[in-house]
């Protein structure tokens, strides 16, 4: 009875213990489950470790651990482990262990119907030899392993081992562990989803930032690879019918080099076929699949066995490239993996489109910026041209000489066209020659001789005969060509070769003035030029304005010349007038002389003397008139002779004796002679017209190094303060003297006569 | 009664010849001489001559101005222009000023005497060269730029100085559009297509100054 009762009691106790254990285990598992709720991603691993420890301690296990299969299901990795004090950790042994190593064990797990539960390893069947050896090595006395299942697939297991003594796990405890495993699966799945989300976020950040397309795609591959251990990712981009590398992280560079530029087709590996068919291509075993016939040896050489490729499509459905996953063992994708590859391909498509749009936008921005810059430059250039033209037009109307204007033009043109040198030639087509009129930046040795054969300037024939703009960069043997040119004389050859060695490019523009060729403007550059249309336009515009400037300068010179001629004409007319007056008077007297003589012979004799003086004066005036008409004669004749004519003429006109005295006879320079003659002429005119003098005199004293000219009279004089310099030609006299370095002194007072002194000395000249 | 003659000439030498000439004709009497326009006007008022022999080109008041003044003050005095210049504008100026005759200083003594007598009874004598100049004046085309207004001449002057419309407007304190209007008138009057051409034409034909 006792026995029965005892055994009944023992049974009751056992049941009570088991119930107790189960209740407590339930409480532990409930606590653990709750602890996982809202656990941040980076806390999950620690949470799992804590959970393993809690279950292990509660169940009295020596070690608890979690192991996961790789996505291809071929490898096993221990990922989390807790060990009781004194129990050595074993996780190091459980890294990338092939499932083939322990087929009996893994089959149990993967068949999922079985909870692997070995109360004592001695009970293992004979086919579990490998496992027995391993358990012995780890010191495991008993083990319970519960598979973890996610969406119909075994992804790993949790294990509890005992090392000090065999441990017996009650059946319902094992059931609870099975529930625990599903908690872990959820947690891990959650972690994985979070990791994917984090990866996508990272990827999207890259997309949004300034990363290039290849940087972004590389990040995508890296993210996907992190989520799919053992996978080697590859993005290829389609360009026409060829695939080019988009991004890869782990594939061998040599393999990538081999498939670079792959032509797509119906049987061109996974990617070439996927891009060609616009369909996903799953090759489970590269070694077997006919689509890899052409590429098989290369792939196998790098240990690549499986390749799944998904076409990357644009939003419009066009193939942009492929996303491929390579594995180093033959296998087909799980559902998760198929979703991953689709997502990856989609993201790659987004990245490609986005980055291409971004790059297009950047390019457009760059283009815009470039165009703005170009436009700005053009505007600046135009402003510069306008300013330059403005100053050119301003100088057209300045009183500068033609030579000054030409120099101004070449300096402006050189700066405007950023040339190193600018030369302006005038052309003489009758003599087949050109003459250097102006230059800027032109080497001294090239300035002489100024007159050259027509063929000497660069592109002379085209510019000067055809009136065309010519420009170009000099070919390497251009200087030698000049040396061999049969059309040139030896000197011109040397000269041209020198220029072509010194400069690298030139631009020649004809200068056409009022339909007539004036010459050419040539710009020389030491570095090769692009010769943009804009540059040529500026050159042409400038040449037109330069032509106008030249035309105006010539016109002005003509006007000045005609003004000088007019001045000479006025002088000649004055003289002519003067001679006419004298002759008119003489002839009137001569006409009436016979009648007067009849009435009064004394008066007649007086008139006869008048006629003699008048005709003599007229003769002198005729001589001075001749001098005016031939200015060269004035310069050639002695100043004393010219002054004698002036004095005689004045004698006749003023009707008073004008005495000439010549002291020194030192020869004078032509411009000095001319100035002194003009001053004497003006002064004697004043005497004849205004002085009402009784006597007048001219003294010329020309000594070596100095001298003076004095014209004086005893007439009415004038008040210097009341007479403006313009009056009586006094201002002009002073200017004339100053121009040749002499000084004028005018001494006059009313009623006291006038004395004009011109003095010069070498020191002052 | 002899015809009373005043001679006006800035050349002493001419006055000397004319004095000798008048001395030899009994019906002509020298009443005085003047060396300038001002002197001539004064002398006419003092001496009341019948006829004045008037040189035209003289410093100070010229012959034409003196003639006008004499004719205004003493309308009965006849003025004969006697000059060495046959230029058209001088002839016109002198006749407009009221000279009855125009003679050149190549005239013979008898001709000059006859002209004085004719003038005295109100008859004109014209030297052939002067007559020719008058005929030419009526048949000649007008000068380029003759129709420019004073304001247009002013604007043209500034164009020649190289000023742009804006600067000209500032200088003349006129609006830009007014200057634009003047410039376009100037171009059309000078027959020019561009400013530069207008400036060139103006300089070539002495249109201004």
Boltz contact constraints between the chains, C-beta under 6 A:
constraints:
  - contact:
      token1: [A, 394]
      token2: [B, 162]
      max_distance: 6.0
  - contact:
      token1: [A, 397]
      token2: [B, 160]
      max_distance: 6.0
  - contact:
      token1: [A, 397]
      token2: [B, 162]
      max_distance: 6.0
  - contact:
      token1: [A, 548]
      token2: [B, 196]
      max_distance: 6.0
  - contact:
      token1: [A, 555]
      token2: [B, 200]
      max_distance: 6.0
  - contact:
      token1: [A, 559]
      token2: [B, 203]
      max_distance: 6.0
  - contact:
      token1: [A, 577]
      token2: [B, 84]
      max_distance: 6.0
  - contact:
      token1: [A, 580]
      token2: [B, 84]
      max_distance: 6.0
  - contact:
      token1: [A, 580]
      token2: [B, 105]
      max_distance: 6.0
  - contact:
      token1: [A, 581]
      token2: [B, 11]
      max_distance: 6.0
  - contact:
      token1: [A, 581]
      token2: [B, 13]
      max_distance: 6.0
  - contact:
      token1: [A, 581]
      token2: [B, 14]
      max_distance: 6.0
  - contact:
      token1: [A, 582]
      token2: [B, 13]
      max_distance: 6.0
  - contact:
      token1: [A, 584]
      token2: [B, 105]
      max_distance: 6.0
  - contact:
      token1: [A, 585]
      token2: [B, 13]
      max_distance: 6.0
  - contact:
      token1: [A, 585]
      token2: [B, 14]
      max_distance: 6.0
  - contact:
      token1: [A, 585]
      token2: [B, 16]
      max_distance: 6.0
  - contact:
      token1: [A, 585]
      token2: [B, 17]
      max_distance: 6.0
  - contact:
      token1: [A, 588]
      token2: [B, 17]
      max_distance: 6.0
  - contact:
      token1: [A, 588]
      token2: [B, 21]
      max_distance: 6.0
  - contact:
      token1: [A, 588]
      token2: [B, 109]
      max_distance: 6.0
  - contact:
      token1: [A, 589]
      token2: [B, 17]
      max_distance: 6.0
  - contact:
      token1: [A, 589]
      token2: [B, 20]
      max_distance: 6.0
  - contact:
      token1: [A, 591]
      token2: [B, 109]
      max_distance: 6.0
  - contact:
      token1: [A, 592]
      token2: [B, 20]
      max_distance: 6.0
  - contact:
      token1: [A, 592]
      token2: [B, 21]
      max_distance: 6.0
  - contact:
      token1: [A, 592]
      token2: [B, 24]
      max_distance: 6.0
  - contact:
      token1: [A, 592]
      token2: [B, 109]
      max_distance: 6.0
  - contact:
      token1: [A, 595]
      token2: [B, 24]
      max_distance: 6.0
  - contact:
      token1: [A, 596]
      token2: [B, 24]
      max_distance: 6.0
  - contact:
      token1: [A, 607]
      token2: [B, 20]
      max_distance: 6.0
  - contact:
      token1: [A, 653]
      token2: [B, 13]
      max_distance: 6.0
  - contact:
      token1: [A, 655]
      token2: [B, 12]
      max_distance: 6.0
